[in-house]
Amino acid sequence: MEGAPSLEEQYAAMIADCGVVDRSERGKLALTGPDAVTFLNGQVTNELADLLPGDGRYAAFLTHKGKMLGDLRVLAVGELADRGGEPVVRELLLDTERVALQPLFDMIRRFRVGYDLELHKRTLECGLLSLLGPRSLEVARAAVAEELDWEAREHGHVPATIAGHPVRLVGVAGGNVDVLIDLTDVQPEERAGGREAVWDALVAAGAAPTGEPAAEVLRVELGVPRFGLDMDETTIPQEAGLNERAVSFTKGCYVGQETVARLHYRGKPNRHLRGLRLSEPTATGAELRAGERVVGTLTSSVTSPRVGPIGLALVRREARPGDTVAVGDGAGRAEIVTLPFG
């Protein structure tokens, strides 16, 4: 589109102000019923039993051998305690990478037998717009129809209304805010218009329209791995640096727990998620070599306006931060660095 902001301009908005990115293609499901929390808690790596309405948690779901099938964000929706009553979680909203949606759906369908719960598809019925940048919360507050007394704590969420549509504001690391748009009561042919109305309201409130490529630059700079790119069905959570964010070592049993716990307490992962300062822009899929040995594969690659060509990879432990490796056919080089990029 003529006059559209460049990637550099979009990046600048996210760094200094606020950008908005449409991520409605992400996979979304919902679990309802009295056994929803108990069931999912036995399937994922993080503790869910203590979730209260308005809380959320990041987790992974695994094979029995501890390898990842995907990662997800779990949001507990319900009513807080009133007049001495008990808080009630009536729904778990699940948000995952689109590539992990079918494995998540299949896992729930396979193991739900004997549990009183229902599974609902929400990908098409729920839009998702991400506000990225230091003014994200300010923009969200300006766009909602009601007075909003809420701080964007990570994975915490609150219902609101934007452009006449019910939304759920979700806190994201770094002070960013996700806007989940509830379009379940909107006719299918009108849902795109509903997302556009909320998008326009956020732009009017001060968010700069931003595309996924610019958001990917920021993600790589921060060293946040993405399932389907930097993680796959061969990855154990600790290799991708997910233990602190996604794994509880005090909860009860879950699928794959034995491998994850054994590696954490008694082992050393063979690979680590690392950053790569590339000598030149390089396509993903390029092999990384230390001498004659392949020590990894470039899984994310961007050119940052601030840092230059950079990437992410799961690198074998013998290739340490500070080492230089050959990239691809050997013409390119990369320095291995710890994350995030400075």
Secondary structure, DSSP 8 states (H G I E B T S, - for coil): -TT---HHHHHHHHHHS-EEEE-TTSEEEEEESTTHHHHHHTTBSS--TT--TT-EEEEEEE-TTS-EEEEEEEEEEEE---TT---EEEEEEEEE-HHHHHHHHHHHHHH-TTS--EEEE-TTTEEEEEEESTTHHHHHHHHSSS-------TT-EEEEEETTEEEEEEEEGGGEEEEEEE-TTS-GGGHHHHHHHHHHHHHHTT-EE--HHHHHHHHHHHT---BTTTB-TT--GGGGT-HHHH--SSS---TTHHHHHHHHHH---SEEEEEEEESS---TT-EEEETTEEEEE--EEEEETTTEEEEEEEEETTS-TT-EEEETTTTEEEEEE-SS--
